[in-house]
Amino acid sequence: MCVITGLLPPVVRERLGLTWTRRDERRLRRFGAVVRVLVPLLPERLRYLPTARAARRAPRPPR
């Protein structure tokens, strides 16, 4: 199973001649479920790239 293949729309996979089975779909969905659980548990330095971390720390102008 390749995550990139699974994230493509079915019509694109078909046009590119890529196979995608029901088993691949189940594995991709399980992978997504694990990611949804684990990512919030990671420290900020592992969740965000350096540029995004800097932007999150930057002061924001008042609205």
N, C-alpha and C positions, 0 to 999 in steps of 0.2 A: 504494500500500500504506500502510495506517495501522497503526502498531504497536499502538495501543489496540484496534482491531478484531481484530487477530490474537491478542491475549492473552485475548479473551473466549472462553468455552466455545462450541463449535459450536452447541449448542442455543440459546444466547442470541443469537448472530449470526442464526440462522434466525428466531427470534421477532421480532427487531428489523428483519428484512428486509434485513440487510447482506450484501453479496456478498463472498465470499472464495474466490479461485481458487487453483489449484495453484501458479501463478506467484507470487501473493501469499505463499503459505506458504514457497516457496523463498527469496524475498527476505527474509522475516522471519527465517528460520533463518540465512541469511548474515549479516544484521545482528547477530543474537545471537552468532554466532561471532566477529565483529569486536569486539564489546563485551567478550566474555570474554577476548580477547587484549589489548586496549588498556587496560582499566580497571586491571589490576594494575600497569601501567607508569606510571600517573599519580601525581604526588606526592599526599601525603595531603590537602593543602588543596583539591585538585580532586576527590578521591574521596569525601569526606565533607562533610556540611553542618556549619556551625559548632557546633551543639549536639552532634552525634555526635563531632566532633573533641575537644571539651572533655571529653566522657564518657570517651573513650579515654585521655586524658591524666590523668584524675583517679586518685588513689591508690585502690587496692582494698583492702578489709578482708581480713585473713588468714582463711583457711578453717579 
